[in-house]
C-alpha cells in the first residue's frame, strides 16, 4: 500500500483554529499588562515568558489538528477529501476508489458507480475482489487489468498512514487504445527470407529430378505464404522473400514452424530430403529495419547448419528446428575468398592477436597457430593470447616454443591487453561469442575482429566484427585453417610442428576420423601430412596419464540411463581444472554403451558446473545444451553454468532433454 514517492500532505489549520490563534494575541497582551501592573517582575523577563506561553498554546492547537487529521475515522472519507483539496475526485470522469490499508473499499466516485452499479455494491468489500490482487503502485505499474470486459491502467496514491490508512486508486480506460495498438502490431508487415539448404546436393546426385524437387518446395513455400495472407517472391533458384501480417507469425510459433517438417518430407532420388533455412523478423521500426533483421536471421540460420528457423525480435533470438545434421556443402571458392579477405585485413593491421576459447583444446590452439603462420608469411607481428597455466595446453605450447619463430609468440592476458591498439586485428578461432573468448576484455576492446569457427552461430555479431567464416559442416576449425593455408601457402612452407598441431585439432574433433568427417576433412589431413604432420607424433599428445584414467573412472561408476537411451554421469566433490578434459573423454566412452544414443557428463569445478554432451548422430545435444546457454555441434556440445549444486543443474538438464525428446516425438506423430 505504501507509496514512498508521494509525501504525506497535512492540511493547514481550519478557520476556527486560526481564529483561536488570533484571539490569543490580545489575551496575551492583556495578561502582560495585568501582571506588570500588580507585580514587580522585570519587563523583559515577563515579555519573554508571555511569548513562550503564547507559542506553546499555538503549538498545542497545531498538534491537536495534526493528530485529528491522522486519526480521522475512515467513515469521514468525504470530509478528508474536501480538506486535502481533492473533491474533484468525486466528479472526475476517471473512476476513483478509496481503500484502507487492509484493502477494504471505503468509497468510490460517480464514474466508478456507473461501472459497478449493475454488478452490485462493493463498499466494505475487499479491493482484490475487483482487481484480483492487493492495491499497490508496484502491483500495477505498467500492467493493465481487465475489469468487466474493459482494460484499465491503475495509479495508486497514499493519503494517510494512521489508523487504517487511506489510499486512492485512479483507473484509466485504455481499452480502445489497446485495441488500436494490437491492430497496428498485427497488421505490420513481417519479413521472412527462405533458402533451400541442399540444392547443390540435389543437383549433383539427382540432376534429372532437380526441377521436380525445387518445384515441389516452391509450391509448399507459396502455399505457406498464402495461408498467412502473405506474398512470396523468388529472387534466385533457391531463395525467397516472404511478406505477411505479423498476426500470422504467432500461429507459426505455436506450431513451431511446421513448414520445416513439411518441406523435409519432400524427398528426391534415393530418399534425399530437401531442407530449408528461414530467417524471420517483425521487429519495430521501418520495413527496411525488419528486412535487415530478417537478413541477419537467415545468415545465422545458414551458419548454424540449416534446416531451422531463426526468429529475431527486438530483444532476443529464438530458434526452431535444427533436427538434422549440418550439410557438408562447403566449397573451395568460399575458402579462397575468405582467405583473401583475411590476408587483406592482416596486411593493413599494425599487429595481430589470435585467441581461442576459454579452456582451450587442440582445435583452438591448432587453429591459432594456423592464423599465426599466415600472419608471419605476410610479414605482420602476431601473438597468440593463451592461458599459460593451462595444463592441457602446456605440451602444445612447449612444442611450439622450441621453434624459433614461436619463442615469443605466446603471451598471457596482461601482455595481450597492452598490445591492443586502434589498428590491432583480433582473430577469434573455434568460437563465435566474445563472452567465450579466452580473454573477453581483449575481444571487446578491439576495433577490428575476425571470427573463424565451425560451431553453430549463437548470437548476432558485434559491430567490431569485420568478417566471419562460420562453417558448422566442417569437422573442426583446424580443418578450415588447413584449407585456407592450402590456398595461400605451399605445404613446404609449413613447419612440421604447425602441421602436427593442426592435425591434432582435426583428430580431436573427429574422434580419430570416426565422426563428422567428409571428403574435405581427409583432403585437409592429406595436405597437413604433406607438410610433415606425423600421426604417430600427434597421438602422443592424446595419451592419458594414470591419474587422469583414475579420474575418468569416477564418471564411469556413477552412470544412470535417462529416458531409455540418454546416459548421464555426475562428478562432485574433490575436483580440479583437469576434470574438464576428463569429463569430455568420459562422455565419449559412454557412447559405446549398448542402446545409448547420447551421453552427458557433469562436473563441478570451482563455482561452475561443466557439462559435456556427446551423441551418436541421432540426438542433437547442441539443441539440448543451447537451452542451458551452451553450444557446439549436433553431436558434440558443452555448457558451463554458475551454480553451487550439481543436482539443480541436473534437473535443468533433464528438463531440456525432456523438452527436446517430447518435441521430436510430437513431430514424428505429425509425420
C-alpha positions as CSV (number, residue, x, y, z in Angstrom):
1,X,0.0,0.0,0.0
2,X,2.8,2.4,0.7
3,X,3.7,4.9,-1.9
4,X,7.1,6.2,-0.8
5,X,7.5,8.7,-3.7
6,X,4.4,10.7,-2.5
7,X,5.0,12.9,0.5
8,X,2.2,13.0,3.1
9,X,0.2,16.2,3.0
10,X,-1.4,17.5,6.2
11,X,-3.9,20.4,5.6
12,X,-3.3,23.7,7.2
13,X,-5.4,24.8,10.3
14,X,-9.1,25.2,9.9
15,X,-10.8,28.7,10.2
16,X,-11.8,28.0,13.8
17,X,-8.3,27.2,14.8
18,X,-6.9,30.2,13.1
19,X,-9.5,32.4,14.9
20,X,-8.4,30.9,18.2
21,X,-4.7,31.7,17.4
22,X,-5.7,35.3,16.5
23,X,-7.8,35.8,19.7
24,X,-4.9,34.6,21.9
25,X,-2.8,37.6,20.8
26,X,-4.9,40.3,22.7
27,X,-5.4,37.9,25.6
28,X,-1.6,37.6,25.9
29,X,-1.2,41.4,25.7
30,X,-3.8,41.9,28.4
31,X,-2.2,39.3,30.6
32,X,1.1,41.0,30.2
33,X,-0.4,44.4,31.3
34,X,-2.1,42.9,34.4
35,X,1.0,41.1,35.6
36,X,3.1,44.2,35.0
37,X,0.6,46.4,37.0
38,X,0.3,44.2,40.1
39,X,3.8,42.7,40.3
40,X,7.4,43.8,40.3
41,X,8.6,41.3,37.7
42,X,11.2,42.6,35.2
43,X,9.5,43.7,31.9
44,X,11.9,41.9,29.6
45,X,11.6,38.6,31.6
46,X,7.8,39.0,31.6
47,X,7.6,39.6,27.8
48,X,9.7,36.5,27.1
49,X,7.6,34.4,29.4
50,X,4.3,35.6,27.9
51,X,5.7,35.0,24.4
52,X,6.7,31.5,25.2
53,X,3.3,30.8,26.7
54,X,1.6,32.1,23.5
55,X,3.8,29.9,21.3
56,X,3.1,26.8,23.5
57,X,-0.6,27.4,23.2
58,X,-0.4,27.7,19.4
59,X,1.7,24.6,19.2
60,X,-0.8,22.6,21.2
61,X,-3.6,23.8,18.8
62,X,-1.4,22.7,15.8
63,X,-0.6,19.3,17.4
64,X,-4.2,18.7,18.1
65,X,-5.1,19.4,14.5
66,X,-2.4,17.2,13.1
67,X,-3.4,14.3,15.3
68,X,-7.1,14.9,14.4
69,X,-6.3,14.6,10.7
70,X,-4.1,11.5,11.1
71,X,-6.6,9.6,13.2
72,X,-9.6,10.7,11.1
73,X,-12.0,7.8,11.1
74,X,-12.4,6.0,7.7
75,X,-16.1,6.8,7.5
76,X,-15.3,10.5,7.3
77,X,-13.8,10.0,3.8
78,X,-15.6,12.8,2.1
79,X,-14.5,15.4,4.6
80,X,-10.9,14.4,4.3
81,X,-11.1,14.5,0.5
82,X,-12.5,18.0,0.7
83,X,-9.9,19.2,3.2
84,X,-7.0,17.9,1.0
85,X,-8.3,19.8,-2.0
86,X,-9.3,16.6,-3.7
87,X,-13.0,17.0,-4.0
88,X,-12.5,16.8,-7.8
89,X,-12.2,13.0,-7.3
90,X,-16.0,12.8,-6.8
91,X,-16.9,14.3,-10.2
92,X,-13.9,13.4,-12.4
93,X,-14.6,11.2,-15.4
94,X,-11.9,8.8,-14.3
95,X,-13.1,6.0,-11.9
96,X,-11.6,6.5,-8.4
97,X,-11.7,4.1,-5.5
98,X,-10.7,4.8,-1.9
99,X,-9.5,1.9,0.3
100,X,-7.8,1.4,3.7
101,X,-4.6,-0.5,4.4
102,X,-6.4,-3.8,4.6
103,X,-7.8,-3.3,1.0
104,X,-11.4,-2.6,2.2
105,X,-13.3,-0.4,-0.3
106,X,-14.4,2.8,1.7
107,X,-15.8,4.9,-1.2
108,X,-15.8,5.3,-4.9
109,X,-16.8,8.2,-7.1
110,X,-19.7,8.6,-9.6
111,X,-17.7,7.3,-12.6
112,X,-16.9,4.1,-10.6
113,X,-20.6,3.9,-9.7
114,X,-21.5,3.8,-13.4
115,X,-19.2,0.8,-13.9
116,X,-20.2,-1.1,-10.7
117,X,-23.9,-0.4,-10.3
118,X,-25.1,-3.3,-12.4
119,X,-22.7,-5.7,-10.6
120,X,-23.6,-4.7,-7.0
121,X,-22.3,-2.6,-4.2
122,X,-18.6,-3.1,-3.5
123,X,-18.3,-0.7,-0.5
124,X,-16.9,-2.7,2.5
125,X,-15.7,-5.4,0.1
126,X,-12.1,-6.1,-0.4
127,X,-10.4,-4.5,-3.4
128,X,-9.0,-7.8,-4.5
129,X,-12.5,-9.0,-5.5
130,X,-12.3,-6.3,-8.2
131,X,-8.6,-6.1,-9.1
132,X,-7.6,-9.7,-8.4
133,X,-4.6,-8.6,-6.2
134,X,-3.8,-6.1,-3.4
135,X,-3.6,-2.5,-4.4
136,X,-0.1,-1.1,-4.6
137,X,1.9,1.0,-7.0
138,X,4.3,-1.9,-7.6
139,X,1.5,-4.4,-8.4
140,X,0.0,-2.3,-11.3
141,X,3.0,-0.3,-12.6
142,X,2.7,-0.6,-16.4
143,X,0.4,-3.6,-16.2
144,X,-3.2,-3.1,-17.2
145,X,-6.1,-5.1,-15.7
146,X,-9.4,-6.3,-17.1
147,X,-12.5,-5.1,-15.3
148,X,-15.9,-6.3,-16.6
149,X,-14.6,-6.6,-20.1
150,X,-12.7,-3.3,-20.2
151,X,-9.0,-2.7,-19.9
152,X,-7.7,-0.2,-17.3
153,X,-4.4,1.1,-16.0
154,X,-4.2,2.0,-12.3
155,X,-2.3,4.6,-10.3
156,X,-2.2,4.3,-6.5
157,X,-1.6,7.1,-4.0
158,X,-1.3,7.2,-0.3
159,X,-3.2,10.0,1.5
160,X,-2.9,8.9,5.2
161,X,-1.0,6.2,7.0
162,X,-2.5,6.4,10.5
163,X,-5.1,4.1,12.0
164,X,-6.4,2.0,9.0
165,X,-4.8,4.3,6.4
166,X,-6.2,5.8,3.3
167,X,-5.3,5.1,-0.3
168,X,-6.7,6.3,-3.6
169,X,-6.7,4.3,-6.8
170,X,-7.3,6.1,-10.1
171,X,-8.3,4.0,-13.1
172,X,-7.8,4.9,-16.8
173,X,-9.7,3.1,-19.5
174,X,-7.2,2.1,-22.2
175,X,-9.4,-0.5,-24.0
176,X,-9.7,1.4,-27.2
177,X,-6.1,2.4,-27.3
178,X,-5.0,-1.1,-26.6
179,X,-7.2,-2.4,-29.5
180,X,-5.7,0.1,-31.9
181,X,-2.2,-0.8,-30.7
182,X,-3.0,-4.5,-31.2
183,X,-4.4,-4.0,-34.7
184,X,-1.3,-1.9,-35.6
185,X,1.0,-4.7,-34.4
186,X,-1.0,-7.4,-36.1
187,X,-1.1,-5.6,-39.4
188,X,2.5,-4.6,-39.5
189,X,4.5,-6.5,-42.2
190,X,6.7,-9.3,-41.0
191,X,9.6,-10.3,-43.3
192,X,11.0,-13.8,-43.9
193,X,13.9,-15.0,-46.0
194,X,13.9,-18.6,-47.1
195,X,16.8,-20.5,-48.6
196,X,16.9,-24.1,-49.8
197,X,19.9,-25.7,-48.0
198,X,21.0,-28.5,-50.2
199,X,20.3,-27.5,-53.8
200,X,23.9,-28.4,-54.7
201,X,23.5,-31.9,-53.4
202,X,20.2,-32.5,-55.3
203,X,21.7,-31.0,-58.5
204,X,24.8,-33.1,-58.3
205,X,23.3,-36.5,-57.5
206,X,19.8,-36.5,-58.9
207,X,20.0,-34.0,-61.7
208,X,17.1,-35.4,-63.7
209,X,14.8,-34.8,-60.8
210,X,16.1,-31.5,-59.7
211,X,13.4,-29.4,-61.3
212,X,10.7,-31.6,-59.8
213,X,12.2,-31.3,-56.3
214,X,12.6,-27.5,-56.5
215,X,9.1,-27.2,-57.9
216,X,7.6,-29.2,-55.1
217,X,9.4,-27.0,-52.5
218,X,8.3,-23.9,-54.4
219,X,4.7,-24.9,-54.2
220,X,4.9,-25.6,-50.5
221,X,6.5,-22.2,-49.8
222,X,3.9,-20.4,-51.8
223,X,1.1,-22.3,-50.1
224,X,2.6,-21.4,-46.7
225,X,2.8,-17.7,-47.7
226,X,-0.8,-17.8,-48.9
227,X,-2.0,-19.3,-45.6
228,X,-0.6,-16.3,-43.9
229,X,-2.2,-13.8,-46.2
230,X,1.3,-13.0,-47.5
231,X,3.1,-12.6,-50.8
232,X,6.2,-14.5,-51.8
233,X,8.9,-13.6,-54.4
234,X,11.7,-15.8,-55.6
235,X,14.9,-13.9,-56.3
236,X,17.1,-16.8,-57.1
237,X,16.7,-20.5,-57.9
238,X,16.8,-21.5,-54.3
239,X,16.0,-18.2,-52.4
240,X,12.7,-16.5,-51.5
241,X,11.4,-13.5,-49.6
242,X,8.0,-13.6,-47.9
243,X,6.0,-10.6,-46.6
244,X,3.0,-11.3,-44.4
245,X,0.9,-10.0,-41.5
246,X,2.6,-10.2,-38.1
247,X,-0.5,-11.7,-36.6
248,X,0.1,-14.9,-38.5
249,X,3.6,-15.2,-37.0
250,X,2.1,-16.3,-33.7
251,X,0.5,-19.2,-35.4
252,X,3.8,-20.3,-36.8
253,X,5.4,-20.1,-33.4
254,X,2.6,-22.1,-31.8
255,X,3.2,-24.9,-34.4
256,X,7.0,-24.4,-34.2
257,X,7.1,-23.6,-37.9
258,X,5.8,-26.9,-39.1
259,X,6.7,-25.8,-42.7
260,X,10.2,-27.1,-41.9
261,X,8.8,-30.6,-41.4
262,X,6.5,-30.3,-44.4
263,X,9.4,-29.4,-46.7
264,X,11.7,-32.0,-45.2
265,X,9.2,-34.7,-46.2
266,X,9.9,-33.8,-49.8
267,X,12.3,-36.5,-51.0
268,X,14.1,-37.0,-54.3
269,X,16.3,-39.7,-55.8
270,X,17.3,-42.3,-53.2
271,X,15.5,-40.6,-50.3
272,X,17.4,-37.4,-50.2
273,X,15.4,-34.9,-48.1
274,X,15.1,-31.3,-49.0
275,X,15.6,-28.8,-46.2
276,X,15.3,-25.0,-45.9
277,X,16.5,-22.3,-43.6
278,X,14.3,-19.4,-42.7
279,X,15.1,-16.0,-41.1
280,X,12.2,-14.0,-39.9
281,X,11.6,-10.7,-38.1
282,X,8.8,-8.5,-37.1
283,X,11.0,-6.1,-35.1
284,X,9.8,-2.5,-34.5
285,X,11.0,0.3,-36.8
286,X,10.7,0.7,-40.5
287,X,10.1,-2.0,-43.1
288,X,13.8,-1.6,-44.0
289,X,14.8,-2.4,-40.4
290,X,12.7,-5.6,-40.4
291,X,14.2,-6.6,-43.7
292,X,17.7,-6.1,-42.4
293,X,16.9,-8.1,-39.3
294,X,15.4,-10.9,-41.4
295,X,18.6,-11.0,-43.5
296,X,20.7,-11.3,-40.3
297,X,18.4,-14.1,-39.2
298,X,18.8,-16.1,-42.4
299,X,22.6,-15.7,-42.3
300,X,22.5,-17.0,-38.7
301,X,20.3,-20.0,-39.7
302,X,22.7,-20.9,-42.5
303,X,25.7,-20.5,-40.3
304,X,24.1,-22.7,-37.7
305,X,23.8,-25.6,-40.1
306,X,20.5,-25.0,-41.8
307,X,17.1,-26.8,-41.5
308,X,15.9,-24.3,-39.0
309,X,14.2,-21.0,-38.4
310,X,15.8,-18.1,-36.7
311,X,13.3,-15.6,-35.4
312,X,14.8,-12.2,-34.5
313,X,12.9,-9.9,-32.1
314,X,13.9,-6.5,-30.6
315,X,15.4,-8.1,-27.6
316,X,16.1,-11.8,-28.3
317,X,16.7,-14.5,-30.9
318,X,14.7,-17.7,-30.9
319,X,15.5,-21.0,-32.8
320,X,13.2,-23.6,-34.2
321,X,14.0,-26.8,-35.9
322,X,17.6,-27.9,-36.4
323,X,16.7,-31.6,-36.3
324,X,19.2,-32.7,-39.0
325,X,22.9,-32.6,-39.0
326,X,24.7,-29.8,-40.8
327,X,25.0,-30.4,-44.6
328,X,28.5,-30.8,-46.0
329,X,28.3,-28.1,-48.6
330,X,31.5,-26.0,-48.3
331,X,33.3,-25.1,-51.4
332,X,36.9,-24.1,-52.3
333,X,35.6,-20.8,-53.7
334,X,34.4,-19.6,-50.3
335,X,37.6,-20.7,-48.6
336,X,39.7,-18.9,-51.1
337,X,37.6,-15.8,-50.9
338,X,37.7,-15.6,-47.2
339,X,41.5,-16.2,-47.2
340,X,42.0,-13.3,-49.5
341,X,39.8,-11.1,-47.3
342,X,41.6,-12.1,-44.1
343,X,45.0,-11.6,-45.8
344,X,44.0,-8.1,-46.8
345,X,42.9,-7.2,-43.2
346,X,46.1,-8.7,-41.8
347,X,48.4,-6.6,-44.1
348,X,46.5,-3.4,-43.1
349,X,46.9,-4.1,-39.4
350,X,49.7,-3.0,-37.1
351,X,49.7,-6.3,-35.3
352,X,47.6,-9.4,-35.0
353,X,46.4,-11.1,-31.8
354,X,44.9,-14.6,-32.1
355,X,42.7,-16.1,-29.3
356,X,40.8,-19.4,-28.8
357,X,38.0,-20.0,-26.4
358,X,38.3,-20.4,-22.6
359,X,39.5,-23.8,-21.5
360,X,41.3,-24.3,-24.8
361,X,41.8,-27.6,-26.6
362,X,43.8,-28.9,-29.5
363,X,41.4,-27.5,-32.1
364,X,41.6,-23.9,-30.7
365,X,45.4,-23.9,-30.2
366,X,46.0,-25.6,-33.5
367,X,43.8,-23.0,-35.4
368,X,45.6,-20.2,-33.5
369,X,48.9,-21.5,-34.8
370,X,47.5,-21.7,-38.3
371,X,46.5,-18.0,-38.3
372,X,49.8,-17.1,-36.8
373,X,51.6,-18.8,-39.7
374,X,49.6,-16.9,-42.2
375,X,50.3,-13.6,-40.4
376,X,54.1,-14.4,-40.3
377,X,54.2,-15.1,-44.0
378,X,52.5,-11.7,-44.6
379,X,55.2,-10.0,-42.5
380,X,52.9,-8.8,-39.7
381,X,53.7,-9.2,-36.0
382,X,51.5,-11.8,-34.4
383,X,50.8,-13.1,-30.9
384,X,48.7,-15.9,-29.6
385,X,46.9,-15.0,-26.3
386,X,46.5,-18.1,-24.2
387,X,46.3,-19.2,-20.6
388,X,49.9,-20.1,-20.0
389,X,48.9,-22.0,-16.8
390,X,46.5,-24.4,-18.7
391,X,48.0,-27.9,-18.1
392,X,46.0,-29.3,-21.1
393,X,47.8,-26.9,-23.5
394,X,51.3,-27.0,-21.9
395,X,52.6,-29.8,-24.2
396,X,51.4,-27.9,-27.3
397,X,52.9,-24.5,-26.2
398,X,56.2,-26.1,-25.2
399,X,56.4,-28.0,-28.5
400,X,55.8,-24.7,-30.5
401,X,58.2,-22.6,-28.3
402,X,61.0,-24.9,-29.3
403,X,60.7,-23.4,-32.8
404,X,62.5,-20.1,-33.1
405,X,59.5,-18.4,-34.8
406,X,57.3,-19.1,-31.8
407,X,59.6,-18.5,-28.9
408,X,57.9,-15.1,-28.2
409,X,54.6,-15.6,-29.8
410,X,52.5,-17.0,-26.9
411,X,51.5,-14.3,-24.4
412,X,49.2,-14.0,-21.4
413,X,46.2,-11.7,-20.8
414,X,48.2,-8.7,-19.4
415,X,50.7,-8.6,-22.3
416,X,47.9,-9.1,-24.9
417,X,45.9,-6.2,-23.4
418,X,48.8,-3.9,-23.6
419,X,49.3,-4.7,-27.3
420,X,45.8,-3.8,-28.4
421,X,45.8,-0.5,-30.4
422,X,43.2,1.1,-32.8
423,X,44.9,-0.8,-35.7
424,X,45.2,-4.2,-34.0
425,X,43.4,-7.1,-35.7
426,X,42.0,-9.7,-33.2
427,X,41.2,-13.1,-34.7
428,X,38.9,-15.4,-32.7
429,X,39.1,-19.1,-33.5
430,X,36.9,-22.1,-32.6
431,X,34.2,-19.9,-31.0
432,X,31.9,-17.1,-32.2
433,X,30.9,-15.4,-29.0
434,X,33.0,-12.7,-27.2
435,X,32.0,-14.0,-23.8
436,X,33.6,-17.3,-24.6
437,X,36.9,-15.9,-25.6
438,X,40.0,-16.8,-23.7
439,X,40.2,-13.1,-22.6
440,X,36.9,-11.5,-23.4
441,X,38.0,-8.0,-22.4
442,X,40.6,-8.0,-25.3
443,X,38.0,-9.1,-27.8
444,X,35.7,-6.3,-26.7
445,X,38.4,-3.7,-26.7
446,X,39.5,-4.3,-30.3
447,X,38.1,-2.2,-33.2
448,X,38.7,-4.9,-35.8
449,X,37.7,-8.6,-35.2
450,X,37.6,-11.7,-37.4
451,X,35.9,-14.9,-36.4
452,X,36.8,-18.4,-37.8
453,X,34.7,-21.2,-36.3
454,X,32.9,-24.5,-37.0
455,X,30.3,-24.2,-34.2
456,X,26.8,-23.1,-34.8
457,X,26.4,-19.4,-34.6
458,X,24.6,-18.5,-31.3
459,X,24.3,-14.7,-31.4
460,X,24.4,-11.6,-33.6
461,X,27.9,-10.4,-34.3
462,X,29.0,-7.2,-32.7
463,X,29.8,-4.3,-35.0
464,X,33.5,-4.7,-34.5
465,X,33.4,-8.0,-36.4
466,X,34.7,-7.2,-39.9
467,X,34.3,-10.7,-41.4
468,X,33.4,-14.1,-40.2
469,X,33.9,-17.6,-41.5
470,X,31.5,-19.9,-39.7
471,X,31.0,-23.4,-41.2
472,X,29.1,-25.9,-39.0
473,X,29.6,-28.6,-41.6
474,X,33.4,-28.5,-41.0
475,X,34.8,-31.2,-38.7
476,X,37.0,-28.6,-36.9
477,X,38.4,-25.1,-37.1
478,X,41.8,-26.7,-37.9
479,X,40.2,-28.2,-41.0
480,X,39.1,-24.7,-42.1
481,X,42.6,-23.3,-41.4
482,X,44.3,-26.2,-43.3
483,X,42.2,-25.3,-46.3
484,X,43.0,-21.6,-46.0
485,X,46.7,-22.3,-45.7
486,X,46.5,-24.7,-48.7
487,X,45.1,-21.8,-50.8
488,X,47.8,-19.3,-49.6
489,X,50.9,-21.4,-48.7
490,X,52.7,-24.3,-50.2
491,X,53.0,-27.2,-47.9
492,X,56.8,-26.9,-47.9
493,X,56.4,-23.5,-46.1
494,X,54.5,-25.1,-43.2
495,X,56.6,-26.3,-40.2
496,X,56.2,-29.8,-39.0
497,X,55.1,-28.7,-35.6
498,X,52.4,-26.4,-37.1
499,X,51.1,-29.3,-39.2
500,X,51.1,-31.7,-36.2
501,X,49.1,-29.2,-34.1
502,X,46.6,-28.6,-36.9
503,X,46.2,-32.3,-37.4
504,X,45.7,-32.8,-33.6
505,X,42.7,-30.5,-33.8
506,X,41.1,-32.4,-36.6
507,X,41.7,-35.8,-34.8
508,X,40.3,-34.4,-31.6
509,X,37.0,-33.2,-33.1
510,X,36.5,-36.1,-35.4
511,X,37.5,-38.7,-32.7
512,X,40.3,-40.1,-34.9
513,X,38.2,-39.7,-38.1
514,X,35.2,-41.6,-36.8
515,X,32.7,-38.7,-36.7
516,X,31.9,-35.5,-38.6
517,X,34.2,-36.3,-41.5
518,X,33.8,-35.6,-45.1
519,X,35.9,-35.5,-48.3
520,X,37.3,-32.1,-47.4
521,X,38.4,-33.4,-43.9
522,X,40.6,-36.1,-45.5
523,X,41.8,-33.5,-48.0
524,X,42.9,-31.2,-45.2
525,X,44.6,-34.1,-43.4
526,X,46.4,-35.1,-46.6
527,X,47.7,-31.5,-47.1
528,X,49.0,-31.5,-43.5
529,X,50.7,-34.9,-43.9
530,X,52.4,-33.4,-47.0
531,X,53.6,-30.6,-44.7
532,X,55.2,-33.1,-42.4
533,X,52.5,-34.0,-39.9
534,X,53.0,-37.4,-38.3
535,X,50.0,-39.3,-36.9
536,X,52.4,-41.1,-34.6
537,X,53.8,-37.9,-33.1
538,X,50.3,-36.4,-32.8
539,X,48.9,-39.4,-31.0
540,X,51.5,-38.8,-28.2
541,X,49.5,-35.6,-27.4
542,X,46.4,-37.7,-26.7
543,X,47.9,-40.1,-24.3
544,X,46.3,-40.2,-20.9
545,X,48.2,-40.3,-17.6
546,X,47.3,-42.8,-14.9
547,X,45.9,-40.0,-12.7
548,X,43.5,-38.9,-15.5
549,X,42.4,-42.5,-16.0
550,X,41.6,-42.8,-12.3
551,X,39.6,-39.6,-12.5
552,X,37.7,-40.8,-15.5
553,X,36.7,-43.9,-13.6
554,X,34.7,-41.7,-11.2
555,X,32.4,-40.9,-14.1
556,X,32.1,-44.5,-15.2
557,X,31.0,-45.7,-11.8
558,X,28.1,-43.2,-11.5
559,X,26.3,-43.7,-14.8
560,X,22.5,-43.6,-14.9
561,X,20.3,-44.0,-18.0
562,X,17.6,-41.4,-18.5
563,X,14.6,-41.8,-20.9
564,X,15.9,-45.3,-22.0
565,X,18.8,-44.0,-24.2
566,X,20.5,-41.0,-22.5
567,X,23.5,-41.8,-20.3
568,X,24.2,-39.2,-17.6
569,X,27.1,-39.2,-15.1
570,X,27.9,-36.6,-12.4
571,X,31.1,-36.0,-10.5
572,X,31.1,-33.8,-7.4
573,X,33.5,-33.2,-4.5
574,X,37.2,-33.0,-4.9
575,X,37.9,-31.8,-8.5
576,X,40.3,-29.5,-10.3
577,X,40.6,-28.0,-13.8
578,X,41.9,-31.2,-15.3
579,X,38.4,-32.7,-14.9
580,X,37.1,-30.6,-17.8
581,X,39.1,-32.8,-20.3
582,X,38.5,-35.9,-18.3
583,X,34.7,-35.3,-18.4
584,X,34.7,-34.9,-22.2
585,X,36.7,-38.2,-22.6
586,X,34.3,-40.0,-20.3
587,X,31.3,-38.7,-22.3
588,X,33.0,-40.1,-25.5
589,X,33.4,-43.6,-23.9
590,X,29.9,-43.6,-22.5
591,X,28.6,-43.6,-26.1
592,X,30.0,-47.1,-26.5
593,X,27.4,-48.4,-24.0
594,X,24.6,-50.6,-25.5
595,X,21.4,-48.7,-26.6
596,X,22.8,-45.3,-25.6
597,X,22.2,-42.6,-28.2
598,X,23.6,-39.6,-26.2
599,X,25.8,-39.1,-23.2
600,X,26.2,-36.2,-20.7
601,X,28.9,-35.8,-18.1
602,X,28.7,-33.1,-15.3
603,X,31.4,-32.0,-13.0
604,X,31.6,-29.1,-10.5
605,X,34.9,-27.2,-10.8
606,X,35.1,-24.1,-8.5
607,X,31.8,-22.2,-8.8
608,X,30.8,-23.7,-12.2
609,X,29.2,-26.9,-13.4
610,X,30.8,-28.1,-16.6
611,X,28.7,-30.2,-18.9
612,X,30.0,-32.3,-21.9
613,X,27.4,-33.7,-24.3
614,X,28.1,-36.4,-27.0
615,X,25.7,-38.1,-29.4
616,X,25.9,-40.9,-32.0
617,X,24.2,-38.6,-34.5
618,X,20.6,-39.3,-33.7
619,X,20.2,-36.8,-30.8
620,X,21.0,-33.1,-31.2
621,X,23.0,-32.4,-28.0
622,X,23.7,-28.9,-29.2
623,X,20.0,-28.1,-29.2
624,X,19.7,-29.6,-25.7
625,X,22.6,-27.7,-24.2
626,X,21.7,-24.5,-26.0
627,X,18.9,-24.1,-23.6
628,X,21.5,-24.1,-20.8
629,X,23.4,-21.3,-22.6
630,X,25.8,-23.8,-24.1
631,X,26.7,-24.5,-27.7
632,X,28.6,-26.7,-30.1
633,X,27.6,-29.2,-32.8
634,X,24.8,-31.6,-33.4
635,X,26.7,-34.5,-31.8
636,X,29.4,-32.7,-29.7
637,X,28.5,-29.8,-27.4
638,X,29.2,-28.3,-24.0
639,X,28.0,-25.8,-21.4
640,X,29.2,-24.1,-18.2
641,X,26.7,-22.9,-15.6
642,X,27.5,-21.0,-12.5
643,X,25.9,-22.9,-9.6
644,X,26.7,-24.5,-6.2
645,X,24.6,-27.5,-6.8
646,X,25.1,-30.3,-9.4
647,X,21.6,-31.6,-8.5
648,X,19.8,-28.4,-9.5
649,X,21.7,-28.2,-12.8
650,X,21.0,-31.9,-13.4
651,X,17.3,-31.2,-13.0
652,X,17.6,-28.4,-15.6
653,X,19.5,-30.7,-18.0
654,X,16.8,-33.4,-17.7
655,X,14.1,-30.8,-18.3
656,X,15.9,-29.7,-21.5
657,X,16.2,-33.4,-22.6
658,X,12.5,-33.9,-21.9
659,X,11.6,-30.9,-24.0
660,X,13.8,-32.0,-26.9
661,X,12.6,-35.6,-26.9
662,X,8.9,-34.7,-26.5
663,X,9.1,-32.3,-29.3
664,X,10.7,-34.9,-31.5
665,X,8.0,-37.4,-30.6
666,X,5.3,-34.9,-31.5
667,X,7.0,-34.2,-34.8
668,X,7.1,-37.9,-35.6
669,X,3.4,-38.2,-34.8
670,X,2.6,-35.4,-37.3
671,X,4.7,-37.1,-39.9
